[in-house]
Amino acid sequence: MHEPDELSNAIEAAAAAIARSGHAVALVGAGLSAESGIPTFRGGEGIWTKLGEPTFDGWELFNQDPAAWWQEAISFKQEFAEFNRAIDDATPNAGHRAMADLEAMGRLAHIITQNIDNLHQRAGSRHITEIHGNRYLVRCMSCGARDRLESVRLDRLPPLCPECGGFLKNDTVMFGEPIPEDALRECYRQTALCDLFLVVGTSAVVYPAAEFPVIACRRGVPLIEINPEETPLSGLASVVIRATAGQSLPAIVERLVPGRGRR
Ligand SMILES: [Zn+2]
């Protein structure tokens, strides 16, 4: 961890870089959701550590037999009830709110999130790409249309797309499943547009997410890392904030607009 002066210098430097930027993009990971009480997947208290990793052939199984996959998903949901409740009960934290503030202030153009919990939307952020999907949505495997999971009737499996008749699957991206094309395209577009890149609460080891900050950095775009832990990106970052998003992002907002970061 930082000495107190070092942390406040890093926050000052981050605020100055954000103030100078014209199109800041943030890549967000599980660390931000963990501050809202959502268990991470790996690590000591991780959901996969406790219940076992999900099978790596989920995508293949879906393609072989979508009806059987849905049947399995419905029972899987019960097995993961504790995890699902943790997500449903979670509320946006100070880090989510500060990111929504930055967007409202015109200082954060886009969020690329690896989280599936909908907390950015609930905090008020508007420009979001969810590369691993959203757990409250389903997606058509043929036309890519998305709809709310709760509006889908599960009395006949697999459920079909009302637009094109294709198979519906939950929007959450499974192991082996390609990142939805529309999401991936938007990520590369934002990576090409940005002039500042924030990496928040992610160890940035999972591709393709890990690639976006590296591509931006290669173009000379400065990186700001907000993470209590060192990551493979730390060496590339021009500003490193060794604190959580909830601790540091409100302080950045406060530097930009005094009085605003204290809510
Ligand atoms: Zn469709």
Residues whose N, C-alpha, C, O or C-beta is under 5 A from the ligand:
A	BS01	ZN	C140 S142 C143 G144 A145 C161 E163 C164 G165 G166
